Amino acid sequence: MADGEYEMKFDDRYSSTYEGFKLKIDKDAYEKKFKSGVIVKGTLQRFSSNMYIFIDNTSGVAHKDTTELEKQLRGLGNQIVELKDLANDTMMFRTTFQANLNVIINEGIIVKNDE
């Protein structure tokens, strides 16, 4: 994934559950800026030619699973974002789990912002 700023837009079926955000990539680091004002930083690792693992820096943050399902899903490993090119500045994405690639968390498009 090239360095730059992107807009994450979720498909309609996920937009009520997931908040859109701006994503800034700088080498192997990223920053997510959510519309609510929350900022999450982390590291980006390539999993395969079109798959990336986003590892949020949660050190010092207490993690609270609100449902039994969330506890079970955490056992499926890191979340992975799979990308498919559509055009020069737009890619389709789907988020899944490293240990269970057939489970889809969400899908949408990533649009690269003009610099």
C-alpha positions in Angstrom: 0.0 0.0 0.0 1.5 3.3 -1.1 2.2 6.1 1.4 -0.4 8.7 1.5 -3.9 9.6 2.8 -7.0 7.5 2.2 -10.7 7.6 3.0 -12.2 4.3 4.2 -15.8 4.0 3.1 -17.8 1.0 4.3 -20.5 -0.7 2.2 -24.0 0.3 3.2 -24.6 -3.0 5.0 -21.7 -2.2 7.4 -22.0 1.6 7.7 -24.4 1.5 10.6 -21.9 -0.7 12.6 -18.6 0.7 11.5 -17.5 4.3 11.5 -15.7 5.6 8.5 -12.3 7.1 8.9 -9.3 8.7 7.2 -6.2 6.5 7.0 -2.7 7.9 6.7 0.1 5.5 5.7 3.7 6.3 6.2 6.0 3.4 5.4 5.0 0.7 7.9 3.1 3.0 10.3 -0.5 4.2 10.0 -2.9 6.5 11.7 -6.7 6.2 11.6 -8.7 9.4 12.2 -12.3 8.5 12.9 -15.2 11.0 12.3 -15.9 10.9 16.1 -12.4 12.4 16.7 -10.7 9.2 17.9 -7.2 8.7 16.6 -5.7 5.2 16.5 -2.0 4.6 15.5 -0.4 1.3 14.7 2.0 -0.7 12.4 1.3 -2.1 9.0 2.6 -5.5 8.0 2.4 -7.1 4.6 0.7 -10.6 4.8 0.7 -11.3 1.1 0.9 -9.4 -2.1 -2.6 -7.8 -1.6 -3.2 -8.4 2.1 -2.1 -6.2 5.0 -2.2 -6.7 8.8 -3.2 -3.6 10.7 -1.8 -3.9 14.3 -3.3 -1.1 16.5 -1.0 0.2 19.2 -3.2 -0.6 22.2 -0.4 -0.6 24.8 -1.7 0.9 28.1 -5.3 0.6 26.8 -7.6 -1.8 28.7 -9.4 -4.0 26.2 -13.0 -4.7 27.0 -15.0 -7.3 25.1 -18.6 -6.3 25.3 -20.1 -9.6 24.1 -19.3 -13.3 24.1 -19.0 -13.1 20.3 -16.3 -10.5 20.5 -14.3 -12.7 22.9 -14.6 -15.6 20.5 -13.7 -13.5 17.4 -10.5 -12.3 19.2 -9.3 -15.9 19.1 -9.3 -15.8 15.3 -6.0 -13.7 15.2 -5.1 -10.4 13.8 -7.5 -8.5 11.4 -6.3 -8.5 7.8 -7.3 -6.0 5.1 -7.4 -7.5 1.6 -7.2 -5.0 -1.3 -8.3 -5.2 -4.9 -7.4 -2.4 -7.4 -10.4 -0.8 -9.1 -8.8 2.4 -10.5 -5.6 4.4 -9.8 -7.0 6.0 -6.7 -9.7 3.6 -5.5 -9.4 0.0 -4.2 -12.0 -2.4 -2.8 -11.2 -3.8 0.6 -12.5 -6.6 2.8 -11.5 -7.1 6.4 -11.1 -10.6 7.7 -9.0 -12.6 10.3 -5.5 -13.9 9.8 -6.5 -17.4 11.2 -9.8 -17.6 9.4 -9.8 -15.8 6.0 -13.4 -16.9 5.1 -14.9 -14.8 7.9 -15.7 -11.3 6.6 -15.8 -8.5 9.2 -16.6 -5.7 6.7 -16.1 -4.5 3.1 -16.0 -1.2 1.3 -13.7 1.0 -0.8 -10.5 2.9 0.0 -10.1 6.2 -1.9 -6.7 7.8 -2.1 -6.9 11.5 -1.4 -5.2 13.9 -3.8 -2.2 15.5 -2.3 
